[in-house]
């Protein structure tokens, strides 16, 4: 599976209400893209996440546990997440590729 670190940047997405363009957070767009490519995605954040992600990926919130990386091939992190953050450091220590969304 792929672990996707939630982000906070926003990208436009067509199909907004009333003909207006809707803005979609980058982590949702990245999650959708990974799922469309056939990836199994686990989204992790310390806080709650919206239903947009919970409908398409496994969502884990709360305290970080290194076991979440079991079987993970790739970690996609938000650009604002420091490299020393526990999920990123743990992934790198295991030799898992870490990229930014």
C-alpha positions, 0 to 999 in steps of 0.5 A: 500500500501507499501512505499518503501524508495529508497536505494543506495546499489547494489546487483547482478542480473543475465541477464546482457548484453553480458553475463556479470552480471548486478548490480541492486540497492537494492531498485529496487530488493526490489521493484520487490520482493514486487510487485511479492508478490502482494504489491502495492509499492510507491517509494519515494526519494527527487531526480529523480529515474530511469525508472526501478522503475517507470515501476513497482511502483508508484514513488513520488519525491520532498519534503516529505509530511506525507500524503504519508503514508496514507494507508501504512502498511510497510516502507522499508528504505535504510540502509543509511537513518537515523531514524530521517529522516522525512519519517521514523519519520512520519511512526514510529509516526503513528505506521507503521512498518519500516524495512531496505532493 
